[in-house]
């Protein structure tokens, strides 16, 4: 299955025209229309993406005093 994505805006008369598609005449296709306003709500779903990560003493034990075995 070949997928092709086009971003466009619905015209004033609520119609949509698709031109220069990479399919042959007579070929059956399926059209799914998704609203971008719902997907692009401005909410960042990955707020830590691209931030710097720093490990301070990554090999040091964590909460060593909390283990009963070490008491």
C-alpha positions in Angstrom: 0.0 0.0 0.0 1.3 3.4 -1.0 0.5 6.3 1.4 0.6 9.9 0.4 0.1 12.8 2.7 -1.1 16.3 1.7 -1.8 19.2 4.0 -4.4 21.7 2.8 -7.2 24.0 3.9 -10.9 23.4 3.3 -12.3 26.2 1.0 -15.2 28.6 1.9 -17.7 26.3 0.1 -16.5 23.4 2.3 -15.0 21.5 -0.6 -11.6 19.8 -1.0 -9.7 19.4 -4.2 -6.7 17.1 -4.5 -4.4 17.5 -7.5 -1.2 15.9 -8.8 -1.7 12.7 -6.8 0.9 9.9 -7.3 -1.7 7.4 -8.3 -2.9 6.0 -11.7 -6.2 6.9 -13.3 -8.9 4.3 -12.2 -6.8 3.1 -9.2 -8.9 2.6 -6.1 -7.8 4.7 -3.1 -9.0 5.3 0.4 -9.3 8.9 1.7 -9.1 9.7 5.4 -9.5 13.3 6.5 -8.0 14.3 9.9 -8.5 17.7 11.5 -5.1 19.4 12.3 -6.6 21.7 14.9 -7.4 18.8 17.2 -3.9 17.1 16.8 -1.9 20.4 17.1 -3.5 21.7 20.3 -0.2 23.4 21.2 0.4 21.0 24.0 3.9 19.5 24.1 3.5 15.8 24.8 7.3 15.4 25.2 8.5 18.3 27.3 11.9 16.8 28.0 12.7 16.0 24.4 16.0 17.8 23.4 16.9 18.7 27.0 20.4 18.0 28.4 20.8 15.1 30.7 23.5 15.0 33.3 24.3 12.1 35.5 26.0 12.9 38.8 27.8 9.9 40.2 25.9 7.4 38.2 27.6 4.4 39.8 27.0 5.4 43.4 24.5 3.3 45.4 21.1 4.9 45.9 19.3 4.8 49.3 21.9 2.5 50.7 20.9 3.3 54.3 17.3 2.1 53.6 18.3 -1.5 53.2 17.9 -3.7 56.3 20.8 -6.0 55.1 23.3 -3.2 55.5 22.3 -2.4 59.1 
